Amino acid sequence: MVSFTQLVLAVAATALTGANAFTKPCRYPYDNCGWVLASSTYGYTYAELQAAANTTDGSRIYDALYSCGPNGQITYSQWCGGAGKCETGIVPNDNCHS
């Protein structure tokens, strides 16, 4: 049986190592729309996008661009300005509609 201490240490180790839930890392050094990152292609979770965007506003989380790092880590780049403004399907970059 796993002790409470072992469980706490395992959770802390996972948090400290930056374990990611995505199924496929986004391609470095490109930007991707939050909707694309959350799709089944990449599988980034809401929590991963939320942490990168540092907000709880869903429209700012999904309708935004994220810069992809070399190991699949993402950083918030810019909000695209509202629903439908994040342009998807442009490979390798995604852009914001003006």
C-alpha positions as CSV (number, residue, x, y, z in Angstrom):
1,M,0.0,0.0,0.0
2,V,1.2,3.5,-0.9
3,S,1.7,5.8,2.1
4,F,0.4,9.3,2.1
5,T,4.0,10.6,2.2
6,Q,4.9,8.6,-0.9
7,L,1.8,9.9,-2.7
8,V,2.6,13.5,-1.8
9,L,6.2,13.1,-3.0
10,A,5.1,11.5,-6.3
11,V,2.7,14.4,-6.9
12,A,5.4,16.9,-6.1
13,A,8.0,15.3,-8.3
14,T,5.5,15.3,-11.2
15,A,4.8,18.9,-10.7
16,L,8.4,19.9,-10.4
17,T,9.5,18.0,-13.4
18,G,6.9,19.7,-15.5
19,A,5.2,16.4,-16.7
20,N,2.9,17.2,-19.5
21,A,-0.3,15.5,-20.5
22,F,-0.1,16.2,-24.3
23,T,-0.1,13.3,-26.6
24,K,2.2,14.9,-29.3
25,P,4.4,17.9,-28.7
26,C,3.8,20.9,-30.9
27,R,6.5,21.7,-33.4
28,Y,9.3,23.9,-32.3
29,P,9.8,26.9,-33.1
30,Y,6.3,27.4,-34.5
31,D,3.2,29.1,-33.0
32,N,-0.1,27.3,-32.7
33,C,-3.6,28.3,-31.9
34,G,-5.1,27.1,-28.6
35,W,-7.9,25.2,-30.5
36,V,-5.2,23.3,-32.5
37,L,-3.2,22.4,-29.4
38,A,-6.3,21.2,-27.6
39,S,-7.3,19.0,-30.6
40,S,-6.8,15.3,-30.7
41,T,-3.7,15.9,-32.9
42,Y,-1.7,17.3,-30.0
43,G,-3.9,16.7,-26.9
44,Y,-2.8,19.6,-24.7
45,T,-5.2,19.9,-21.8
46,Y,-7.2,22.9,-20.7
47,A,-5.0,23.0,-17.6
48,E,-1.8,23.2,-19.7
49,L,-3.2,26.0,-21.8
50,Q,-4.5,27.8,-18.8
51,A,-1.1,27.6,-17.0
52,A,0.7,29.0,-20.1
53,A,-1.9,31.8,-20.6
54,N,-2.1,32.5,-16.8
55,T,-5.9,33.1,-17.1
56,T,-9.2,31.4,-16.5
57,D,-10.9,33.1,-19.4
58,G,-11.7,30.3,-21.9
59,S,-11.8,32.6,-24.9
60,R,-8.3,33.9,-24.1
61,I,-7.1,30.3,-23.6
62,Y,-8.4,28.8,-26.8
63,D,-8.5,31.8,-29.2
64,A,-4.8,32.6,-28.7
65,L,-1.4,31.8,-30.1
66,Y,1.2,29.8,-28.1
67,S,4.9,29.5,-28.9
68,C,6.1,25.9,-29.0
69,G,9.4,25.1,-27.2
70,P,11.8,22.4,-28.1
71,N,10.4,19.8,-25.8
72,G,6.7,20.5,-26.4
73,Q,6.4,23.2,-23.7
74,I,4.2,26.1,-24.6
75,T,4.3,29.8,-23.7
76,Y,1.5,32.3,-24.3
77,S,2.2,34.5,-27.3
78,Q,-0.9,36.6,-28.0
79,W,-4.7,36.7,-27.8
80,C,-6.3,36.8,-31.1
81,G,-9.2,39.1,-30.1
82,G,-12.2,36.9,-29.8
83,A,-14.0,33.9,-31.1
84,G,-13.1,32.9,-34.6
85,K,-10.0,35.1,-34.8
86,C,-7.5,32.3,-34.4
87,E,-6.8,31.1,-37.9
88,T,-6.1,27.4,-38.1
89,G,-4.9,25.1,-40.9
90,I,-1.9,27.1,-41.9
91,V,1.1,24.9,-41.7
92,P,3.5,25.4,-40.0
93,N,2.3,28.7,-38.5
94,D,-1.1,29.7,-37.2
95,N,-1.9,33.4,-37.2
96,C,-4.5,35.8,-35.9
97,H,-7.1,37.2,-38.4
98,S,-6.9,41.0,-38.5
